[in-house]
Amino acid sequence: MKTIHIRYFAILREQRGSAEESVETAARTPLELYSELSGVHGLGIAPSHLRVAINSEFGDWQTPLRDQDQVVFIPPVAGG
């Protein structure tokens, strides 16, 4: 198990009801982590429509997670 710090933006923050959280997880990748969180919190955006950042750098959904990583799930942003 590892501790991962998660930040949520825009619609994901609304769906989660919080801007951030820390979780104990056995997830090995951001994709596994998002799947786990999606099931717990009912996040309604498919990973294919999101970007992921790990420790302040855009990453790949298959990047191995390490204890104390900070993960940010970034939804599409509409502007006008």
SVG drawing of the C-alpha trace seen along z (x, -y; Angstrom):
<svg xmlns="http://www.w3.org/2000/svg" viewBox="-21 -34 29 37">
<polyline fill="none" stroke="black" stroke-width="0.4" points="0.0,0.0 1.1,-3.5 -0.2,-7.0 -1.2,-9.0 -2.2,-12.7 -5.0,-13.5 -6.2,-16.9 -9.4,-17.4 -10.3,-20.2 -13.5,-21.5 -16.3,-18.9 -14.3,-16.3 -14.1,-18.5 -17.8,-19.0 -18.5,-15.2 -16.1,-14.4 -17.3,-17.2 -13.7,-18.1 -10.6,-19.6 -8.2,-17.1 -7.7,-14.0 -5.0,-11.5 -5.7,-7.8 -4.1,-4.5 -4.1,-2.4 -2.6,0.6 -3.1,-0.9 0.0,-0.5 -0.8,-3.2 -2.9,-6.4 -5.4,-4.4 -5.9,-1.8 -6.1,-4.7 -8.7,-6.5 -10.8,-3.4 -10.7,-2.8 -11.7,-6.4 -14.3,-6.4 -16.0,-3.5 -15.9,-5.0 -16.9,-8.6 -18.9,-8.1 -16.7,-10.1 -18.4,-10.3 -15.7,-11.1 -13.9,-8.4 -10.1,-8.4 -9.8,-8.8 -11.2,-12.3 -8.8,-13.3 -5.1,-14.2 -3.1,-13.0 -0.2,-14.8 2.1,-13.1 4.2,-15.3 3.5,-18.4 4.3,-16.9 2.0,-15.5 2.2,-11.8 1.1,-8.6 -1.8,-6.6 0.6,-3.6 3.3,-5.4 4.1,-3.4 2.9,-5.2 5.2,-5.6 4.4,-6.3 3.7,-10.0 3.1,-10.9 0.8,-13.7 -1.7,-12.9 -3.9,-15.4 -6.8,-14.4 -7.4,-17.2 -10.8,-17.3 -11.4,-19.1 -11.9,-22.8 -14.4,-24.8 -13.8,-28.5 -15.6,-31.3"/>
</svg>
